[in-house]
Amino acid sequence: MDAATVERIREEMAYETARTAPPEGWPALPDLPLGRYTDPAFFELERERLWRRVWLYAAHASELPEPGSFVALDVAGVPVVLVRGDDGAVRAFNNSCRHRGAPVVRDERGCERQLRCQFHSWAYDLAGRLVRVPDERDFAGLCPEDRGLVPVRCERWGGWLFVNLDPQAVPLSEWLAPVARDLPELAAAPLRMLARSTSTVACNWKVTAEAFLEVYHLRTVHPRTVAGFLDHRGATMGLLDHGHTRMVTPIRPEVLAAGPRTLGLPEIEGLDPLFAEANVAYGLFPDLITPLDTTGFPFLVFRPVDVGTTRLDVVWFAPDWGDGDPPAVWEARRAGFDVVMQEDERNMEPIQRSIEAAAHGGVPLSYQERRIWHVHAWVDRVIGPERIPDELRVPPLLDHLVER
């Protein structure tokens, strides 16, 4: 992060701590319509026009360490497999044989020298080329060169691999530019995936994501954990292009005075001292939140299962620790973070039930919650506002605040 951006963020935190009201000219935002969380037709619009058109986090390069390593995942209902080729490149394909559509891998991750159909044993090499058809003599006019696995766009930022089902989408480098320009040190760091956990939450994906887009809730939801660590009054929000966001929340002075919190872990080189003095969190539109730390951090990834169910992946990354298991202190650190996540998740299902009952009419957002409005407005921008019923639209009322 460059010095000018750091200085501006520090000034913004001081302003936020001192203010007694929203800034002059802050608009009274309309209520968010509850149907955005419950309407099956709107959910289908999201599935077809959002999730199948944006860059989505898929895996970290450290999960594919050698030729033949693969990771399989679902992308907006489409089965996808990432595989490292003999040339070292990671490619993505539909996890569907070109014969009758059976998967070419069934496990979520593993290592194979060929991708072999689980129905009739058609086999593909690590570049997706069809190389074996049992009883090929029975197929009149079959041209193997035309029957390779269907490619899916797969591009990389640092060690992180993203996929996109839309062949016409802008390059990942352009999509992530507002975040990448702040975090060149992070992209260059030698990081490894440390651990992964998955849970299912009975709420719309936006209910899950919104719990991590503001710190207004800290004193209520986290009184014995995060609220004693962070000062929510000084939090400053950055609205970035392409729907991305930034939130920087100062660590309480008494916590800083207690000394370094690195627990003897190696630190990511090159990060500004701001990252040790505040919690610097980014939202990668539409479904990834990462609260960064100098010694390692999680990706929180929210993927819709259906209109009222979300899969939540928590994927941890840390500086490369060399051979053997990660430092033992990571177990305790992750356990502490799990407590915070459980505190957040406790509200999600009840919120969804209230929304489905239309128990509170609409969602009025405060100045502190402006990241939420920004994300909703970008959902509509990607889908196309003309496709969305008038009563469900969220207009781009905060575009004048977007950092360009």
Wavefront OBJ file of the C-alpha trace (Angstrom):
o trace
v 0.000 0.000 0.000
v 1.524 3.348 -1.021
v 2.310 6.049 1.510
v -0.334 8.477 0.228
v -3.106 5.900 0.654
v -1.888 5.019 4.162
v -1.813 8.682 5.164
v -5.311 9.265 3.812
v -6.663 6.238 5.683
v -5.092 7.447 8.933
v -6.715 10.855 8.457
v -10.058 9.197 7.742
v -9.847 7.092 10.917
v -9.158 10.221 12.967
v -12.127 11.962 11.343
v -14.428 8.998 11.948
v -13.440 8.818 15.618
v -14.136 12.514 16.153
v -17.352 13.008 14.172
v -20.717 13.380 15.933
v -22.985 12.876 12.914
v -22.838 11.573 9.355
v -20.830 13.860 7.053
v -22.620 16.796 5.483
v -24.551 15.767 2.401
v -24.846 12.104 3.357
v -28.078 10.884 1.687
v -30.915 9.152 3.485
v -30.774 5.865 1.599
v -34.020 4.089 0.721
v -34.658 0.832 2.537
v -33.157 -2.246 0.921
v -36.063 -4.353 -0.380
v -36.471 -7.637 1.492
v -37.294 -9.453 -1.741
v -33.615 -9.289 -2.679
v -33.041 -11.962 -0.027
v -36.106 -14.126 -0.657
v -37.452 -13.767 -4.205
v -36.768 -16.952 -6.245
v -36.875 -15.000 -9.519
v -34.279 -12.520 -8.254
v -32.110 -15.421 -7.089
v -32.275 -16.900 -10.603
v -31.199 -13.547 -12.031
v -28.215 -13.609 -9.690
v -27.349 -17.176 -10.655
v -27.490 -16.559 -14.399
v -26.398 -12.925 -14.688
v -24.079 -12.462 -11.693
v -22.423 -15.702 -10.616
v -21.831 -16.865 -14.179
v -20.282 -13.559 -15.245
v -17.880 -12.526 -12.465
v -14.468 -13.694 -11.286
v -14.775 -16.118 -8.376
v -12.068 -17.427 -6.085
v -11.329 -21.093 -6.814
v -8.084 -22.236 -5.130
v -4.557 -21.300 -4.115
v -1.610 -22.413 -6.210
v -0.180 -24.240 -3.187
v -3.144 -26.643 -3.394
v -1.886 -27.815 -6.789
v 1.775 -28.502 -6.055
v 2.651 -30.898 -8.904
v 1.519 -31.943 -12.392
v -1.777 -33.788 -12.108
v -2.864 -32.030 -8.903
v -6.508 -31.029 -9.211
v -9.225 -29.175 -7.315
v -12.897 -29.668 -8.199
v -15.612 -27.182 -7.315
v -19.096 -26.011 -8.233
v -19.363 -22.623 -9.926
v -22.959 -21.364 -10.116
v -24.193 -24.904 -10.682
v -21.472 -25.741 -13.208
v -18.962 -28.467 -12.207
v -15.409 -27.204 -12.754
v -12.002 -28.802 -12.258
v -8.649 -26.994 -11.978
v -5.575 -29.070 -12.845
v -1.864 -28.356 -13.026
v -0.374 -29.448 -16.335
v 2.997 -30.958 -17.130
v 4.107 -27.476 -18.189
v 3.315 -26.088 -14.722
v 0.306 -24.064 -15.852
v -3.011 -24.384 -14.023
v -6.010 -24.748 -16.319
v -9.731 -25.040 -15.640
v -12.302 -27.152 -17.463
v -15.891 -28.221 -17.137
v -15.759 -31.364 -15.013
v -17.828 -33.141 -17.656
v -16.806 -35.789 -20.169
v -17.524 -34.882 -23.801
v -19.265 -38.216 -24.291
v -22.298 -38.210 -21.995
v -21.350 -35.697 -19.343
v -20.104 -37.828 -16.470
v -17.458 -36.207 -14.217
v -13.804 -36.742 -15.038
v -12.903 -36.447 -11.330
v -15.137 -37.262 -8.385
v -12.965 -36.228 -5.443
v -12.757 -32.596 -4.374
v -8.970 -32.676 -4.673
v -6.243 -35.164 -5.544
v -3.618 -35.992 -8.147
v -4.037 -37.978 -11.382
v -1.929 -38.442 -14.485
v -5.074 -38.426 -16.626
v -8.608 -37.131 -16.135
v -10.750 -40.194 -16.706
v -14.506 -40.241 -17.239
v -16.265 -42.083 -14.436
v -18.837 -43.642 -16.800
v -17.073 -45.066 -19.882
v -13.380 -44.289 -19.186
v -12.799 -41.695 -21.870
v -9.459 -40.190 -20.817
v -8.054 -36.666 -21.135
v -4.507 -35.454 -20.607
v -3.626 -32.643 -18.197
v -4.128 -30.071 -20.970
v -7.697 -31.300 -21.522
v -7.055 -33.177 -24.789
v -8.991 -36.386 -25.428
v -6.353 -39.140 -25.564
v -8.264 -42.397 -25.109
v -11.685 -43.692 -26.170
v -12.448 -47.341 -25.328
v -13.847 -49.182 -28.385
v -13.165 -46.159 -30.546
v -13.904 -48.333 -33.606
v -17.627 -48.103 -32.750
v -17.746 -44.295 -33.173
v -18.169 -43.323 -36.799
v -16.475 -40.022 -37.630
v -15.291 -39.281 -34.096
v -12.572 -36.601 -34.133
v -10.685 -36.614 -30.789
v -9.182 -33.192 -31.545
v -12.698 -31.714 -31.385
v -13.715 -33.486 -28.180
v -11.361 -32.096 -25.563
v -12.654 -30.898 -22.237
v -14.468 -27.561 -22.409
v -12.113 -24.875 -21.041
v -13.122 -22.384 -18.350
v -11.256 -19.115 -17.925
v -8.739 -19.374 -15.089
v -6.440 -16.505 -14.152
v -4.180 -15.709 -11.232
v -3.516 -12.871 -8.800
v -0.503 -13.621 -6.629
v -0.955 -17.246 -5.608
v -4.761 -17.112 -5.844
v -6.614 -18.696 -8.758
v -9.940 -17.320 -9.970
v -12.372 -18.684 -12.552
v -15.021 -17.059 -14.717
v -17.692 -18.802 -16.789
v -18.069 -15.792 -19.093
v -15.612 -15.868 -22.017
v -16.308 -12.154 -22.618
v -15.508 -10.982 -19.074
v -12.772 -8.417 -18.486
v -9.385 -9.905 -17.479
v -8.891 -10.704 -13.809
v -6.121 -8.104 -13.642
v -8.626 -5.401 -14.620
v -11.387 -6.764 -12.372
v -9.167 -6.834 -9.265
v -7.177 -3.688 -10.072
v -8.755 -1.564 -7.291
v -7.670 -4.135 -4.693
v -4.386 -5.162 -6.311
v -3.082 -1.581 -6.428
v -3.431 -1.419 -2.618
v -1.860 -4.803 -1.947
v 1.168 -5.457 -4.199
v 3.122 -6.783 -1.193
v 0.435 -9.376 -0.527
v 0.429 -10.635 -4.112
v 4.220 -11.016 -4.022
v 4.372 -12.807 -0.663
v 5.292 -16.532 -0.567
v 2.061 -17.734 1.053
v 0.592 -21.213 1.460
v -2.886 -22.453 2.175
v -2.874 -23.382 5.855
v -6.333 -24.862 6.486
v -9.907 -24.931 5.217
v -13.286 -25.434 6.848
v -16.770 -25.465 5.352
v -20.183 -24.929 6.901
v -23.726 -24.447 5.637
v -25.766 -21.490 6.856
v -29.565 -21.306 6.507
v -29.761 -17.832 4.994
v -29.352 -15.968 1.732
v -25.725 -15.396 0.721
v -26.090 -11.632 1.157
v -27.182 -12.012 4.794
v -23.976 -13.967 5.413
v -21.722 -11.507 3.572
v -23.256 -8.410 5.164
v -22.237 -9.555 8.643
v -18.652 -8.839 7.599
v -19.212 -5.558 5.748
v -19.605 -3.381 8.858
v -18.435 -3.149 12.479
v -21.586 -1.470 13.806
v -22.483 -4.811 15.433
v -19.252 -5.342 17.396
v -20.439 -4.243 20.847
v -23.627 -6.306 20.590
v -22.406 -9.497 18.902
v -18.753 -9.610 20.055
v -18.670 -7.887 23.494
v -16.036 -10.265 24.925
v -14.006 -10.832 21.775
v -13.597 -8.345 18.915
v -15.163 -5.359 20.701
v -12.345 -5.354 23.230
v -9.791 -5.369 20.436
v -11.113 -2.970 17.766
v -12.569 0.544 18.053
v -15.523 0.525 15.656
v -15.991 4.306 15.959
v -12.812 4.920 13.963
v -13.587 2.518 11.129
v -13.237 3.995 7.658
v -14.833 2.478 4.567
v -13.503 2.530 1.021
v -15.911 1.988 -1.863
v -13.912 0.678 -4.806
v -14.693 0.091 -8.464
v -16.178 -3.249 -9.593
v -18.039 -3.558 -6.281
v -14.946 -4.180 -4.151
v -14.624 -2.546 -0.734
v -12.105 -1.783 1.998
v -12.655 -1.358 5.746
v -9.891 -0.245 8.121
v -10.704 -0.375 11.839
v -8.180 0.893 14.403
v -6.933 -1.442 17.113
v -7.574 -0.022 20.583
v -4.594 1.913 22.022
v -4.452 -0.257 25.135
v -4.153 -3.369 22.968
v -1.307 -1.837 20.970
v 0.404 -0.787 24.189
v 0.469 -4.407 25.329
v 3.048 -5.181 22.641
v 3.304 -7.182 19.397
v 0.668 -9.849 18.743
v 2.639 -11.938 16.276
v 3.006 -14.904 18.671
v 6.414 -15.682 17.187
v 4.968 -16.356 13.733
v 6.777 -15.215 10.580
v 5.354 -12.021 9.122
v 4.488 -11.031 5.577
v 7.292 -8.793 4.365
v 6.712 -5.284 3.079
v 3.349 -4.512 4.664
v 2.987 -1.004 6.046
v 2.840 -0.639 9.876
v -0.837 0.249 9.360
v -1.527 -3.480 9.060
v -0.256 -3.990 12.623
v -2.094 -0.953 14.019
v -5.515 -1.611 12.483
v -7.621 -4.392 11.071
v -7.446 -3.933 7.306
v -10.217 -5.900 5.580
v -11.112 -6.102 1.898
v -14.239 -7.297 0.163
v -13.695 -8.855 -3.266
v -17.017 -8.580 -5.069
v -19.252 -10.427 -4.875
v -18.531 -13.088 -2.284
v -15.127 -12.871 -0.591
v -14.116 -11.016 2.582
v -10.578 -11.101 3.949
v -9.555 -9.523 7.285
v -5.818 -9.198 6.723
v -3.044 -9.627 9.283
v 0.725 -9.449 9.088
v 1.176 -13.130 10.056
v -1.624 -14.703 7.980
v -5.339 -14.369 7.363
v -8.493 -16.101 6.184
v -10.596 -15.788 3.055
v -14.298 -15.944 3.921
v -16.109 -17.138 0.795
v -19.920 -17.110 0.566
v -21.469 -19.234 -2.192
v -25.241 -19.585 -2.620
v -26.684 -23.100 -2.523
v -30.235 -21.850 -3.006
v -32.134 -18.671 -2.199
v -32.114 -19.432 1.542
v -28.913 -21.453 1.978
v -25.237 -20.467 1.797
v -22.026 -22.457 1.791
v -19.381 -20.668 3.853
v -15.733 -21.579 3.270
v -13.040 -20.262 5.617
v -9.645 -20.688 3.939
v -6.501 -19.699 5.859
v -3.200 -18.523 4.337
v 0.155 -17.986 6.030
v 3.779 -17.271 5.092
v 5.523 -20.427 3.986
v 6.679 -22.285 7.114
v 8.888 -24.807 5.327
v 8.712 -28.566 5.808
v 6.401 -30.289 8.245
v 3.229 -29.111 9.926
v 2.355 -25.434 10.444
v 3.515 -23.845 13.727
v 1.415 -25.215 16.609
v 0.262 -21.737 17.643
v -1.933 -21.638 14.539
v -4.318 -24.146 16.093
v -5.094 -21.806 18.975
v -5.353 -18.785 16.697
v -7.828 -20.495 14.409
v -9.835 -21.706 17.386
v -10.159 -18.120 18.601
v -11.324 -16.995 15.180
v -13.877 -19.832 15.119
v -15.431 -18.404 18.281
v -15.885 -15.039 16.539
v -17.399 -16.747 13.487
v -19.854 -18.641 15.695
v -20.911 -15.358 17.266
v -21.621 -13.953 13.804
v -23.391 -17.057 12.512
v -25.754 -17.153 15.494
v -27.769 -14.285 13.985
v -27.871 -15.360 10.353
v -30.656 -17.954 10.332
v -32.965 -15.850 12.570
v -32.398 -12.832 10.303
v -33.376 -14.890 7.258
v -36.549 -16.105 8.988
v -37.514 -12.528 9.844
v -36.879 -11.381 6.294
v -38.971 -14.224 4.886
v -41.793 -13.177 7.216
v -41.315 -9.529 6.137
v -41.266 -8.833 9.857
v -39.524 -5.461 9.602
v -40.552 -4.048 6.242
v -37.194 -3.084 4.744
v -33.536 -2.588 5.660
v -32.525 1.004 6.542
v -28.763 1.383 6.220
v -26.583 3.787 8.182
v -23.496 5.693 7.114
v -21.396 2.958 8.770
v -23.145 0.340 6.612
v -22.451 1.995 3.271
v -20.366 -0.954 1.998
v -23.578 -3.004 1.992
v -25.365 -0.530 -0.295
v -22.340 -0.407 -2.605
v -22.304 -4.209 -2.996
v -26.061 -4.365 -3.692
v -25.768 -1.598 -6.279
v -23.021 -3.541 -8.036
v -25.120 -6.706 -8.009
v -27.706 -4.743 -10.001
v -25.070 -3.215 -12.264
v -23.739 -6.647 -13.258
v -27.195 -8.178 -13.690
v -28.473 -5.149 -15.597
v -30.946 -2.828 -13.819
v -33.433 -3.170 -16.670
v -33.815 -6.875 -15.816
v -34.718 -6.178 -12.191
v -38.263 -5.263 -11.104
v -38.542 -1.633 -10.018
v -39.456 -2.573 -6.459
v -36.246 -4.606 -6.028
v -33.673 -2.251 -7.559
v -30.809 -0.638 -5.636
v -29.604 2.430 -7.557
v -25.941 3.563 -7.539
v -26.538 6.460 -5.131
v -23.016 6.265 -3.689
v -21.051 6.262 -6.936
v -19.679 9.719 -6.158
v -17.830 8.146 -3.210
v -16.101 5.423 -5.234
v -12.299 5.705 -5.279
v -11.126 5.871 -8.883
l 1 2 3 4 5 6 7 8 9 10 11 12 13 14 15 16 17 18 19 20 21 22 23 24 25 26 27 28 29 30 31 32 33 34 35 36 37 38 39 40 41 42 43 44 45 46 47 48 49 50 51 52 53 54 55 56 57 58 59 60 61 62 63 64 65 66 67 68 69 70 71 72 73 74 75 76 77 78 79 80 81 82 83 84 85 86 87 88 89 90 91 92 93 94 95 96 97 98 99 100 101 102 103 104 105 106 107 108 109 110 111 112 113 114 115 116 117 118 119 120 121 122 123 124 125 126 127 128 129 130 131 132 133 134 135 136 137 138 139 140 141 142 143 144 145 146 147 148 149 150 151 152 153 154 155 156 157 158 159 160 161 162 163 164 165 166 167 168 169 170 171 172 173 174 175 176 177 178 179 180 181 182 183 184 185 186 187 188 189 190 191 192 193 194 195 196 197 198 199 200 201 202 203 204 205 206 207 208 209 210 211 212 213 214 215 216 217 218 219 220 221 222 223 224 225 226 227 228 229 230 231 232 233 234 235 236 237 238 239 240 241 242 243 244 245 246 247 248 249 250 251 252 253 254 255 256 257 258 259 260 261 262 263 264 265 266 267 268 269 270 271 272 273 274 275 276 277 278 279 280 281 282 283 284 285 286 287 288 289 290 291 292 293 294 295 296 297 298 299 300 301 302 303 304 305 306 307 308 309 310 311 312 313 314 315 316 317 318 319 320 321 322 323 324 325 326 327 328 329 330 331 332 333 334 335 336 337 338 339 340 341 342 343 344 345 346 347 348 349 350 351 352 353 354 355 356 357 358 359 360 361 362 363 364 365 366 367 368 369 370 371 372 373 374 375 376 377 378 379 380 381 382 383 384 385 386 387 388 389 390 391 392 393 394 395 396 397 398 399 400 401 402 403 404
